[in-house]
């Protein structure tokens, strides 16, 4: 692998990027396994934690940048396992169902978040705060610049 980014080939950069993504995703997946959660379910719980009034399927799909059928399936799994429930607030639009965290989940999310951050901090102990900050800024920039190029095909529910 080339250490000089000035002469790094695009395919080498692509491989590095893929390896980093797989490593981070795999590590996060292993940390979430004891809770029976996937990374997308964890992201969904995080969004609902921040939005106490809850969100509907369409809003969740937009937030996670996935299809509505994918969200429907993910939310149903979280309902079945007791993480999420339907809001009992009556909406003016009867088609709009809001999903919220259960009271138990509302207490668990900060504890899980603390544990995940602690474990991630251990793994990234050789990375300075400024390097990590720069990495996050670059990720945000790339995400915004290339948001129209995202391939969501892996997160669509196919009718078979």
C-alpha positions in Angstrom: 0.0 0.0 0.0 1.3 3.4 -0.9 1.9 5.9 2.0 2.3 8.9 -0.2 -1.3 10.2 -1.0 0.1 12.4 -3.7 0.9 9.4 -5.9 -1.7 7.0 -4.6 -3.7 5.3 -7.4 -7.5 5.6 -7.4 -7.9 1.8 -7.1 -5.5 1.8 -4.1 -7.5 4.6 -2.5 -10.7 2.7 -3.2 -9.3 -0.4 -1.6 -8.2 1.6 1.5 -11.6 3.2 1.7 -13.4 -0.1 1.4 -11.1 -1.8 4.0 -11.7 1.1 6.5 -15.4 1.0 6.0 -15.5 -2.8 6.4 -13.4 -2.6 9.5 -15.4 0.2 11.2 -18.7 -1.5 10.2 -17.6 -4.9 11.4 -16.3 -3.5 14.7 -19.5 -1.5 15.3 -21.5 -4.6 14.4 -19.6 -6.7 17.0 -20.3 -4.0 19.6 -24.0 -4.0 18.8 -24.4 -7.8 18.7 -25.0 -8.2 22.5 -28.0 -5.9 22.1 -29.3 -7.7 19.0 -29.0 -4.5 16.9 -27.7 -3.8 13.4 -25.9 -0.6 12.6 -28.9 0.7 10.8 -31.2 -0.2 13.7 -28.8 1.6 16.0 -28.8 4.7 13.8 -32.6 4.6 13.7 -32.8 4.4 17.5 -30.4 7.3 17.7 -32.6 9.4 15.4 -35.7 8.6 17.5 -33.8 9.3 20.7 -33.0 12.8 19.4 -36.6 13.3 18.1 -38.6 12.6 21.2 -41.9 13.3 19.5 -41.1 10.5 17.0 -41.0 10.3 13.3 -42.9 8.5 10.6 -41.7 6.1 8.0 -41.1 8.7 5.3 -39.0 11.0 7.6 -37.0 8.0 8.9 -36.3 6.9 5.4 -35.0 10.4 4.5 -32.9 10.6 7.6 -31.2 7.3 7.0 -31.2 7.7 3.2 -32.9 4.3 2.6 -36.2 3.1 1.1 -39.5 3.3 3.0 -39.9 -0.6 2.7 -36.5 -0.9 4.3 -37.6 1.4 7.2 -40.9 -0.5 7.6 -39.1 -3.8 8.0 -36.5 -2.3 10.4 -39.1 -0.5 12.5 -41.3 -3.7 12.7 -38.3 -5.7 13.9 -37.6 -3.0 16.6 -41.3 -3.0 17.6 -41.2 -6.9 17.8 -38.1 -6.8 20.0 -39.4 -4.0 22.3 -37.1 -1.1 21.3 -39.7 1.0 19.5 -43.5 1.5 19.7 -46.1 3.5 17.8 -46.9 6.9 19.3 -50.3 7.2 20.8 -50.5 10.9 19.8 -53.4 11.3 17.5 -52.3 12.9 14.2 -54.5 15.0 11.9 -53.4 12.8 9.0 -54.6 9.3 9.9 -52.0 7.8 7.5 -49.2 9.3 9.5 -48.0 6.9 12.2 -45.1 8.2 14.4 -42.7 5.8 16.0 -41.0 6.5 19.3 -38.7 4.8 21.6 -40.1 2.7 24.4 -39.4 4.1 27.9 -36.9 1.3 28.5 -35.1 2.1 25.3 -35.0 5.8 26.1 -32.9 4.8 29.2 -30.7 2.3 27.3 -29.6 4.4 24.4 -27.3 6.7 26.4 -25.8 3.7 28.1 -25.1 1.9 24.9 -23.8 5.1 23.3 -21.3 5.5 26.2 -20.1 1.9 25.8 -19.7 2.2 22.1 -17.7 5.4 22.4 -15.5 3.9 25.1 -14.7 0.9 22.9 -14.2 3.0 19.8 -11.8 5.3 21.8 -9.7 2.3 22.7 -9.4 1.2 19.1 -8.6 4.7 17.8 -6.2 5.5 20.7 -3.4 6.2 18.2 -5.4 8.9 16.4 -5.2 12.4 17.8 -8.3 14.4 18.4 -7.4 16.8 15.6 -6.9 13.9 13.2 -10.3 12.4 14.1 -12.0 15.8 13.8 -10.4 16.3 10.3 -11.6 12.8 9.3 -15.1 13.6 10.4 -15.1 17.0 8.5 -13.8 15.2 5.4 -16.5 12.5 5.7 -19.2 15.2 6.0 -17.8 17.1 3.0 -17.7 13.9 0.9 -21.2 12.9 2.0 -22.6 16.3 1.0 -20.8 16.5 -2.3 -21.6 13.0 -3.4 -25.0 12.5 -1.9 -26.6 12.2 -5.4 -24.2 9.4 -6.2 -25.2 7.1 -3.3 -26.0 3.5 -4.3 -29.0 2.5 -2.1 -29.6 -0.8 -3.9 -28.4 -2.8 -0.9 -31.0 -1.2 1.3 -34.1 -1.7 -0.9 -36.6 -4.4 -0.3 -37.1 -6.5 -3.4 -40.3 -8.2 -4.3 -39.6 -11.8 -5.1 
